[in-house]
């Protein structure tokens, strides 16, 4: 029932299908038996270094440039805080950049698999409260 009236069958809303909610032991480790076994990449430390080292190098360079710029008349506490804020935000942005570049390099270096991937069952769950589903998904 919505504020616009009852939801009629065939109006775009799926029929109700309540599912059981078994009790869960949240202290137990999670394991999905249907998930494929993953093998860790043997060069994962090289990939991580390829992300972190350029990020640290670029951040160190930007800290050196701003420190030289602000240190002409001596560094005040405000300028020190400003340089640290610039360093923090630049590290964040540089990390995103080098992570994207490493992902691009990884895609370009790995061979493409032949064939089409097997279809999977995926449920797109979107909470809708007091809304007509065919308008929301329209």
TAUR-V363664 format. One record per pair of residues at least 4 apart in sequence whose C-alpha atoms are under 7 Angstrom apart, sorted by the first residue. I is the first residue (numbers start at 1). J is the second residue. Records with the same first field share a line. If there is no record, write none. Layout:
I->J, J
//
This chain:
1->5, 6, 7
2->6, 130, 131
3->130
7->11
12->133, 134
13->133
43->47
44->48
45->49
46->50
47->51
48->52
49->53
50->54
51->55, 95, 98, 99, 102
52->56
53->57
54->58
55->59, 91, 94, 95, 98
56->60
57->61
58->62
59->63, 87, 90, 91
60->64
61->65
62->66
63->67, 83, 87
64->68
65->69
66->70, 83
67->71
68->72
70->75, 79
71->75
75->79, 80
76->80
77->81
78->82
79->83
80->84
81->85
82->86
83->87
84->88
85->89
86->90
87->91
88->92
89->93
90->94
91->95
92->96
93->97
94->98
95->99
96->100
97->101
98->102
99->103
100->104
101->105
102->106
103->107
104->108
105->109
106->110
132->136
133->137
134->138
//
